[in-house]
Amino acid sequence: MGIVRLGSLLIGVSLLVACGGGSNTGSDTGTSPGPGTGNGDSGCTGSCATASSFLTEDDIRRIIAQAVNEAQAQNAPATITVVDRVGNVLGAYRMANARRTQRVDSGRGITGGLEGLQIPSELTAIAKAITSVYFSSEGNAFTSRTAGQVAQEHFNPGDITAPSGPLFGVQFSQLPCSDISARFNGTGPSAGPHRSPIGIAADPGGVPLYKNGVPVGAIGVSADEIYGVDTFAGDIDRNIDETIALAGTFGFAAPQDRRADRITAGGLTLRFTDVEFGQLARDPATAPTFASLGAGAGQVFAIPAFFSGTIARGLAFGQVESGIRPDPVNFPGLDAFVVDDGTGTNRFPPRAGTDGAAALSATEVKTLLTESLKVANRTRAQVRKPLGSPAGETIVVVDTNGVVLGILRSRDALVDAVDVTTQKARTAAFFSGGYAAADIASVTPVRYLAGSLDLANGRVAFTSTTSSDPSDAVDAVRAFLPSATAFGDGALAWSNRAIGNISRPFYPDGVQGRPPGPLSLPITDWSVFKTGLELDLDYSQAALFLAFYLQQIGLTVSLDGTDLPALGEAPDNCTGIDRLPNGITLFGGSFPIYRGNTLVGAIAASGDGTDQSDLVAFLGLHNAGTALAGAIGNAAPARRADTLVPQGARLLYVQCPQSPFIDSNEQFVCEGK
């Protein structure tokens, strides 16, 4: 089936990038302990979720009412959404006179990409909520502000001497065209994880919701004008979206010791919020009830493709209904979880590859998943409390066609990892094959769009601005390495970490004054909303989804003066490339799989530190190969991307923690493998 491109209605893509920021000192200034403030230790270590761990309809009404109360006090009418842990939109409320759009703006004066586009506020609010709950667990509570901190070109943002964030580029996951994230069924909550309308958000305004130490959902708020990114982490921001969202979490706040500002990564403290309960304009404990909100205050409203318009209870994570449930039968003794269709059927059971005589067998796939989860269960988590907890990881195996051959998860692994780990595995398999150059060349050049939403007159008029041709990235790589056949001969094994090396706006990463990697734009033309090949591959289909959505809310959409026909929802392919249906990812955790000298697929892990994910996937693959008497394994060292030293700086292939295991002092566990 063909892919509709609409030139490059980049509109929608702006949605994809959902990035925004802020800062947080981690202090409790102005906060006094009390019910719902989240003070103290939850005592949960990843096993607290039960069939009763979900948001009720009354919970959702209370959360919305508390947020509305603060928004009224701040004179900032808002759009408010509440989601459950697998991304179902459980409630959406638009206050009277709330802004209907937010403008994408990185604050860096960049044009093109998603910059300058107007996005419906309900979509930005959903993205913020999904981001914060997908990035949270019983061991860590992250917000959309946290996401902004770890996704930029410097970590911390504003430190121009530092390399990129550990989740650089993560904003382009959970896309509305993903074949992995589940679609809304139109009637109410259903098995997830569900897609985001605009990818992962880093704009403040998304805060997770907890009950008894268990993440059960999140609130997302859009009230101000900008959907942006905080490019400096050295100050305290007062973001109105975040302030209103925090008020909504009263009684459902994250445990203090699990908040991002109690967790470090790379020696830096992460960010949670820049406002505390004691700094709100009104005490949320005294907020009027939802039932007391009159029609003049606002209303619950439907969001096409996401919310039916009727407040509904959330689904209990870890139960069949949620789409994530245990599988002790096929993976005994591992506390293993799988992705379910909501009826008890595993969506991604171990299966044989689809790519010829050398394809992975179902037994080999099961062994890969099993051995990798064994490694995860021994590995010390990086971003999870209490200290010494095992890593929560999702493991994915794909073949060279990009077909998912199996997915397996730790009990409390992050929900975002289902989609992003699949992206990782596909990225490693794709760039390690001999077909990447031709497949990239098949992508129609994209035309970045400019325009605005004229809601008063029911129109959206977009005009084409500059264009970008993804095939230029192949030429750039070949000149950079240099290699006249790079991405076209299958001679080199590319890990995700190595692809990430050449996708940053500086090479080497973080070194000011250096040129960009060949898959990136130069820093003078780069932002989190305009990244290079990663965005360009997804641009058209994301834009198509936005155009579809705008038509669903009654707007006439035109491109370069011509009204578009009625559109269908975007297909389950973001790129038009069969091997990359949910796009690519640019941070570590995946490796190609070889049978002798033949590429047969890739394995990836994600969820609890990038180095930890490298370890789980790399060592899991090695151990599986040993268990299978050498039938499969990692690429031969002479074939790996770290044999190359372009521009005088060696590429990286794998980076494992020095002493990673909870039950052993063994060091350098990846060396020689």
Summary of the structure (lengths in Angstrom):
residues: 673
radius of gyration: 23.0
end to end distance: 41.9
largest distance: 70.4
contacts: 2708
relative contact order: 0.16
helix: 27%
strand: 18%
